[in-house]
């Protein structure tokens, strides 16, 4: 549990940031692009909060990227309409519009995540030697 605590705290803080971005309209850039970058970090932290360390951190990050792409392509197929989702909050969570730019944002968020994994791994290695 102790090793997962930073991920739990991180996911809670990042979700709070996402809610603030959604509730308070900062700018088109922040809402459209930065929010999509941060959501990758949210998913990574949430996954790491509940899943054992035996999974490769890099693999988890790339899995979240694949999941994000899949969700975006399902939005392109209008999955919320196909499923008949009428609840507005659920439609926001699922997403109702496709944007190719989102794929770039998810990739950028994953790149930052992978960089963080690499840096933290190097720092950990230097402390242990």
RAWOTA-V433439 format. One record per pair of residues at least 4 apart in sequence whose ideal C-beta (glycine too) atoms are under 8 Angstrom apart, sorted by the first residue. I is the first residue (numbers start at 1). J is the second residue. Records with the same first field share a line. If there is no record, write none. Layout:
I = J  J
This chain:
1 = 5
3 = 53
4 = 8  48  49  50
5 = 9
6 = 10
7 = 11  45  46  48  49
8 = 12  45  49
9 = 13
10 = 14  41  45
11 = 15  42  45  46  49
12 = 16
13 = 17
14 = 18  38  41  42  45
15 = 19  42
16 = 20
17 = 21  38
18 = 22  35  38  39  42
19 = 23
20 = 24
21 = 26  30  31  34  35  38
22 = 31  35  92
25 = 31
26 = 30  31
27 = 31
28 = 32
29 = 33  34
30 = 34  35
31 = 35
32 = 36  99  101
33 = 37  101  105
34 = 38
35 = 39
36 = 40  102  105  106  109
37 = 41  105  106  108  109  112
38 = 42  109
39 = 43  68  106  109
40 = 44  64  65  68  105  106  109  110  113
41 = 45  109  112  113
42 = 46
43 = 47  64  67  68
44 = 48  60  61  64  113
45 = 49
46 = 50
47 = 51  60  64
48 = 57  60
51 = 55  60
55 = 59  60
56 = 60
57 = 61  117  121
58 = 62  114  117
59 = 63
60 = 64
61 = 65  110  113  114  117
62 = 66  110
63 = 67
64 = 68  110  113
65 = 69  106  107  110
66 = 70
67 = 71
68 = 72  106  110
69 = 73  103  106
70 = 74
71 = 75  94  95
72 = 76  95  98  99  102  103  106
73 = 77  98
74 = 79  94
75 = 79  80  94  95  96  97  98
76 = 98
77 = 82
78 = 82  96
79 = 83  94
80 = 85  90  91  94  95  96
81 = 85  96
83 = 94
85 = 90  91  94
86 = 91
87 = 91
88 = 92
89 = 93
90 = 94
91 = 95  96
92 = 96
98 = 102
100 = 104
101 = 105
102 = 106
103 = 107
104 = 108
105 = 109
106 = 110
107 = 111
108 = 112
109 = 113
110 = 114
111 = 115
112 = 116
113 = 117
114 = 118
115 = 119
116 = 120
117 = 121
118 = 122
119 = 123
120 = 124
121 = 125
122 = 126
123 = 127
124 = 128
125 = 129
